[in-house]
Amino acid sequence: MDNYFDLTGKVAVITGASSGLGADAALAYAKAGADVALLARRVEKLDAVKSEIEKTGRKVISVVCDVTEEESVKTAIDTVLNAFGHIDILLNNAGVAVRGGVDSMTVEEWDKSFDTNVKGIFLASKYVIPQMKERGYGKVINIASVNAIIADKFDMFIRHSYNSSKAAVVGLTRGMAASYARYGITVNAIGPALFESEMTSSTLFKSEEFLTKYNTMNPAGRPGNRGELNGTVLYLSSDASSYVQGQFIIVDGGGALV
């Protein structure tokens, strides 16, 4: 039987690859046979992830990139194309979670969410999609959030700009999927729930009250563990999902069901 999850010969680009779910996904790509380009802002963090991937024997480069700045993204994608010649997979993972409700947030805080979570996907896709269209093949995976469809009523965890920007990611995914399917490009989104990462370990995971409530409400009774998102990422990045288009797959232990 064919190994539909084999990524040998593929080139994967991951934004927000310096830590957390992005770093985990990058290593999973390498273990599946792909060569990897790591994009993020922090050089020292990127280099640490790069060292781990080098141990797999796959080719890997790290490129400093701010997904909110067009010239930075364009330069980064040009660097990847010069190094590998093509891009097969784009994992739009860079994101931020800004706390606050519409009655208390500043315009700058609101814009920060949309600049990173939505504009960042637009810019990376803008410079990757054209060569995918030319080659007639591509896999684009956008990391949204279960918070695109559910929200938290507890005051200390209200994140209105996060909710709305992640919902926008789902809408953008559907639009891109419909437009680019004819070119052999699949575009799908993933909606993780709570996973421990650099972004959540200093906030959500430090609140015993929040974790108790989360675990009580979630059918799985716990947050996601490191690596539990990788299967969905690999599925949507491989030929196993060749006829899957414009979907929003929630990985949340069943939390959205209740």
N, C-alpha and C positions, 0 to 999 in steps of 0.2 A: 504493500500500500504506500502511496506517495506520502511524504511528510509535508503536509500543507503549511506547516509552521516554520519550515526551513527558510532562513533569510540569507543564505550564502549568496554572495555576489551583489547583495543589496547595499545601498548607502542610506543611512538614517541620520536625520538632523533633529536634534532635540533642543528646544529653547527652555530656559530655566533649568539647565542640566547640572547646575553646580551643587544641588543638594536635594534631599527629599525624594518625592515620587519621580522627578526627572532623572536624578542620578540612578535610581533603581531601574528605571526603564532603559536607560542607556546601557547598563550592564546586562540587562536581559536581552537587548538587541544583539550585543556582542556575543553572548553565549549561544544565540540562535544563528550566528554566522555572519551577521551584518558588520560592515565597517561603519564607524560612528563619528559624527561631528557634534561636539558639545558646545552649545552657545549659552552664555550668561555674562553677567557684568563682572563677577569677582574672579580674578585670575587665580588666586591661591586655591580657591575652592574648586575651580575647574581642573587645575593641575592634579589635585588629589583624586578626583574622579577618573581623570585620564590615566593615572598610574594604575588604578584598579583594572581598567579595561585593557591596558597593555598586557596584563597578565594572561588574558584570554588568547593572545596571539593575533587579535584583529587589529586592523589599522584604525587609528583614532587621532583626531586633532581637536584642540580646544581653541575657540575663537571668542574673544571678548565682544559682546553684543548687548546693546540696550534696545529691547524690542519696541520701545516707545519713540525711538529716533529713526527716521527713515534712512538717513545716510549710513547709520551704524548697521542697520539690517542689510541694506544693499551691499555694503562692503563685506559683511560676514558671509552672505550667501555667495558672493563672487569668490571669496576665499575658499569656501567649500567646493565650489565647482572647479576651481583651478586645481585643487588637491585631488579630487576624486573623479571629476569629469561628468558626473551626473548625480541626481538626488532621486531616490525611489520613495522615501518615507519622510514625512514631516510630522513630528509630534509637537504641536503647539501647546507647551506645558507651562510657560511662564505665567505667573499670576500673583495677585496680591489680594489680601482680605482686609479691607479698611472697615473699622467698626464705626457705628453711628447711624442714627435715623435721619430722615430728611429734615426734621425740625432742629437738628443740632450740628449737622455736618457743614463743613466749609465747601465752597465751590472747588477749592484745590483738592480736597479729599475725594470729592465725587469724581473729579477729572482723573485723579490718580488711578482709581479703579478701572475706568473705561479706557484710559490710555494703555494700561498694561494688559488687562483681560480681554479687550476687544480690538483695539487698534493694533496691539502687538500681533494678534492672529492675522489681521488684515495685512500688515506690512510683511510678515514672514511669508504668507501665502502669495502675496503680490509678486515676490521675487523668486519663488520656487515653482509656482504653477506653470509659468510659460514653458520651462524646459520639460516639465511633465507632459504638457500638451504636445510638444514636439515629438516626444518619444512614445506617446500613446500609452503611458503607464504612470500611475502614482497612487500613493496612499497618504491621505491627510487625516490626522487624528487630532481633534481639538479637545483639550481638557476643560470641561465646564465644571459643574458641581451639582450635587443633588439639591443644593440651595437655589438652583434655577427654578425649581418647582415647589419647594417647601421653604418655610421660614421659621425662625426661632422667636418666640414671644418674650423670652427672658431679656430684660433690659440690657444687661451687661454683654449680651451677645447679638444685639441687633446690628445688622449689616445690610442696610438697604441698597447701597451702591453695589455691594457684592452680589446680592440677590438679582438685581436688575442687569448687571453686566454679564453674569453667567447665563441668564435667560437670553440675552442678546447673542451669546456664543452659540446657543442651540439654534436660534433663528438664522444666524450666519451659516452655520453648518448645513442646514437644510437648503438654503439658497445656493451655496457652493456645490452641494451634491447634485442638485437638479441641473445646474449649468455645465458641470464638467464630466458627468457620467459618460457622455458621448466620446470623450477623449481617453477613456480607459482609466479614469481617476475616480477613486472612491473617497468620499469625505464623510466621516462619522465623528460623533462626540461621545465622551465618557463623562459620567457624573459621579465622581467619588463622594462618599460621605466623609466622616471623620477618620483620618489616618494621621498617625503621629509623624510630624515632619518638623523642619526648622521653623516653619511658619506657625504651627499649632502647639509645639512643645512648650513655648514660652507663654502661651495664653490659655487655650482651652484645656490642655493636659495638666495645667497647674491649678485648675479649679475642681476640687473634689465635689463640690455641689453640682457643677455642670456634668461631670463624668457620671455621677450617680444617676442624674436625671436621664442622661443620654442612654446609659446602659439599661435603665429600666424601660425606656420607651422603644429601644431598638430590639426587634425580634431575636437577633443574634446575641444580644446581651453584652456587646463589646464594640469598641472601635475596630477599624480595619488594621491588620498587621502589615508590617513591612513586607513587600513582595506580593501581596494579594491583589494588587492592581495589574501586575505584569501579564497575567494570562489574558486579560481583556485587551491590553495594549498590543500584545503579540498577535492575537486573533485579528484585530482590525488592521494590523500592519502587514499581514501575510495573505497568501492566496486562499487561505481558509475562509476569508470573508469577501471573495471576489464578486459576489452578487448582493452584498450588503451595502446599502447606500442611504445616506441621510438619517441614520439612526442615532438615537440618544440612549446609550446603555448605562443604566444606573448600577453602581457597585457600592452598596450601602448596607449589606446585612439585612435587608428588608425594611429599613427605616421608613421609606416612602410609602409603605403599605399601610401604616397605622396613622 
